[in-house]
């Protein structure tokens, strides 16, 4: 028998292999074959990974100085929780304070004028008392002296007329003397009435003007209060105040200076930065899984969520174009097996995995093999084309 014959070697070798070894060999070979046959039926999730950060859904708000002024009071501390509308800084403007004091004084003066003029125009001059304004108190005293003199003269002329009338009825005096007494009485009465009406008319004009001036002053005071409200810097949103370093009472600020930043206490989201080569695979509503760097995922597990917003324009990070993608979180905490919860905080970094497809292992191996082969083919074609082009130029 020829020992160089392959069948001869196999026949002589197999009897020397133990049965146990043959079983192991057959088992391993069967497992490999079954694994290869099962590759098209085993599916896995294909995901795109990106880094991100936990942040509130609302942007941080800057508290800026509205005008050049001196800080009078600092009403907030670093990292202090604030509510929307809470005062943070009280600014002071000397010019504004002086103007306010002047307007308040003018308003008080006009109000006293109106109180006095209401009394002077509505009451009889004999019943007026307790005037507040020195101007109208002096004016009233002068008027009272003149009107009392006119009143006394009118009363005298009245008595003279009554006497003349009695004598005339008894035919003691002539008609001419009676008419002179009547004329003097009417003239004194007319002079008295004219004096009172003229003065009351003047006071009525002053009352109308004072009311108009008071309305203008109150409008100006209202505008001044609104302007003063700009010097009370309030929290635009509820959240946490920060970056107050160097801001203290007595320091001067310029218009537009940032005095503090309020980070809102709104719903937390994950903002991730996806590279331009992967952004085309994402869409709104797409499920995501997030690994929080501050928590060991083997113990705390992963967060789940979904894509809620994809930026239409890119930003640059480390010289590379990326797109901002916002993800809504299913819950703002992670839990241990014993139920203990670890709350998420603003600024925590995360690794986000976007589930983009579900592929079989066979498809993944095929794609990987295609990626290995295609670059070589493309490189070969490119090199051939370059050689032909250079050869053409040489010819």
ChimeraX attribute file (.defattr): number of C-alpha atoms within 10 A of each C-alpha:
attribute: neighborCount
match mode: 1-to-1
recipient: residues
	/A:1	5
	/A:2	8
	/A:3	9
	/A:4	8
	/A:5	9
	/A:6	9
	/A:7	11
	/A:8	12
	/A:9	12
	/A:10	10
	/A:11	10
	/A:12	11
	/A:13	10
	/A:14	11
	/A:15	9
	/A:16	8
	/A:17	10
	/A:18	9
	/A:19	11
	/A:20	9
	/A:21	10
	/A:22	12
	/A:23	11
	/A:24	11
	/A:25	12
	/A:26	12
	/A:27	12
	/A:28	12
	/A:29	12
	/A:30	12
	/A:31	12
	/A:32	12
	/A:33	11
	/A:34	11
	/A:35	12
	/A:36	12
	/A:37	12
	/A:38	13
	/A:39	15
	/A:40	14
	/A:41	11
	/A:42	13
	/A:43	14
	/A:44	12
	/A:45	12
	/A:46	15
	/A:47	16
	/A:48	17
	/A:49	19
	/A:50	18
	/A:51	17
	/A:52	23
	/A:53	21
	/A:54	22
	/A:55	24
	/A:56	19
	/A:57	17
	/A:58	14
	/A:59	11
	/A:60	18
	/A:61	17
	/A:62	18
	/A:63	20
	/A:64	17
	/A:65	22
	/A:66	18
	/A:67	16
	/A:68	16
	/A:69	19
	/A:70	19
	/A:71	21
	/A:72	18
	/A:73	18
	/A:74	17
	/A:75	14
	/A:76	17
	/A:77	15
	/A:78	13
	/A:79	15
	/A:80	11
	/A:81	16
	/A:82	23
	/A:83	17
	/A:84	13
	/A:85	12
	/A:86	16
	/A:87	17
	/A:88	20
	/A:89	24
	/A:90	20
	/A:91	26
	/A:92	20
	/A:93	16
	/A:94	10
	/A:95	8
	/A:96	14
	/A:97	13
	/A:98	11
	/A:99	14
	/A:100	17
	/A:101	11
	/A:102	11
	/A:103	17
	/A:104	15
	/A:105	12
	/A:106	16
	/A:107	20
	/A:108	12
	/A:109	15
	/A:110	22
	/A:111	18
	/A:112	18
	/A:113	22
	/A:114	22
	/A:115	14
	/A:116	24
	/A:117	23
	/A:118	14
	/A:119	17
	/A:120	22
	/A:121	18
	/A:122	12
	/A:123	13
	/A:124	11
	/A:125	17
	/A:126	9
	/A:127	9
	/A:128	14
	/A:129	13
	/A:130	8
	/A:131	18
	/A:132	15
	/A:133	18
	/A:134	12
	/A:135	11
	/A:136	18
	/A:137	15
	/A:138	12
	/A:139	12
	/A:140	19
	/A:141	11
	/A:142	11
	/A:143	17
	/A:144	16
	/A:145	11
	/A:146	15
	/A:147	20
	/A:148	14
	/A:149	13
	/A:150	20
	/A:151	18
	/A:152	14
	/A:153	18
	/A:154	22
	/A:155	15
	/A:156	15
	/A:157	21
	/A:158	19
	/A:159	14
	/A:160	17
	/A:161	22
	/A:162	16
	/A:163	14
	/A:164	23
	/A:165	20
	/A:166	14
	/A:167	16
	/A:168	17
	/A:169	13
	/A:170	9
	/A:171	11
	/A:172	11
	/A:173	14
	/A:174	12
	/A:175	15
	/A:176	10
	/A:177	15
	/A:178	21
	/A:179	15
	/A:180	13
	/A:181	21
	/A:182	18
	/A:183	14
	/A:184	19
	/A:185	22
	/A:186	16
	/A:187	14
	/A:188	20
	/A:189	19
	/A:190	14
	/A:191	17
	/A:192	21
	/A:193	16
	/A:194	12
	/A:195	16
	/A:196	18
	/A:197	13
	/A:198	12
	/A:199	18
	/A:200	19
	/A:201	13
	/A:202	11
	/A:203	20
	/A:204	17
	/A:205	13
	/A:206	15
	/A:207	21
	/A:208	13
	/A:209	14
	/A:210	20
	/A:211	16
	/A:212	13
	/A:213	16
	/A:214	20
	/A:215	14
	/A:216	13
	/A:217	17
	/A:218	16
	/A:219	12
	/A:220	14
	/A:221	17
	/A:222	12
	/A:223	12
	/A:224	17
	/A:225	14
	/A:226	11
	/A:227	13
	/A:228	17
	/A:229	13
	/A:230	15
	/A:231	22
	/A:232	20
	/A:233	21
	/A:234	20
	/A:235	23
	/A:236	19
	/A:237	19
	/A:238	18
	/A:239	21
	/A:240	19
	/A:241	25
	/A:242	18
	/A:243	15
	/A:244	16
	/A:245	10
	/A:246	8
	/A:247	16
	/A:248	15
	/A:249	15
	/A:250	14
	/A:251	13
	/A:252	14
	/A:253	19
	/A:254	13
	/A:255	11
	/A:256	12
	/A:257	14
	/A:258	15
	/A:259	19
	/A:260	22
	/A:261	21
	/A:262	25
	/A:263	23
	/A:264	25
	/A:265	19
	/A:266	14
	/A:267	12
	/A:268	20
	/A:269	23
	/A:270	28
	/A:271	25
	/A:272	23
	/A:273	24
	/A:274	24
	/A:275	20
	/A:276	13
	/A:277	9
	/A:278	15
	/A:279	17
	/A:280	9
	/A:281	14
	/A:282	17
	/A:283	16
	/A:284	13
	/A:285	13
	/A:286	15
	/A:287	18
	/A:288	22
	/A:289	21
	/A:290	24
	/A:291	19
	/A:292	22
	/A:293	12
	/A:294	13
	/A:295	17
	/A:296	11
	/A:297	14
	/A:298	8
	/A:299	11
	/A:300	19
	/A:301	17
	/A:302	18
	/A:303	20
	/A:304	17
	/A:305	20
	/A:306	20
	/A:307	20
	/A:308	16
	/A:309	15
	/A:310	18
	/A:311	13
	/A:312	8
	/A:313	9
	/A:314	15
	/A:315	12
	/A:316	11
	/A:317	11
	/A:318	6
	/A:319	7
	/A:320	10
	/A:321	15
	/A:322	21
	/A:323	20
	/A:324	19
	/A:325	22
	/A:326	23
	/A:327	29
	/A:328	21
	/A:329	21
	/A:330	11
	/A:331	13
	/A:332	16
	/A:333	14
	/A:334	19
	/A:335	16
	/A:336	12
	/A:337	9
	/A:338	6
	/A:339	8
	/A:340	11
	/A:341	13
	/A:342	14
	/A:343	10
	/A:344	18
	/A:345	15
	/A:346	15
	/A:347	12
	/A:348	15
	/A:349	20
	/A:350	22
	/A:351	18
	/A:352	28
	/A:353	18
	/A:354	25
	/A:355	18
	/A:356	17
	/A:357	11
	/A:358	11
	/A:359	15
	/A:360	17
	/A:361	18
	/A:362	17
	/A:363	14
	/A:364	16
	/A:365	12
	/A:366	12
	/A:367	12
	/A:368	11
	/A:369	11
	/A:370	11
	/A:371	11
	/A:372	11
	/A:373	11
	/A:374	11
	/A:375	11
	/A:376	11
	/A:377	11
	/A:378	11
	/A:379	11
	/A:380	12
	/A:381	12
	/A:382	12
	/A:383	12
	/A:384	12
	/A:385	12
	/A:386	12
	/A:387	12
	/A:388	12
	/A:389	11
	/A:390	11
	/A:391	10
	/A:392	9
	/A:393	8
	/A:394	7
	/A:395	5
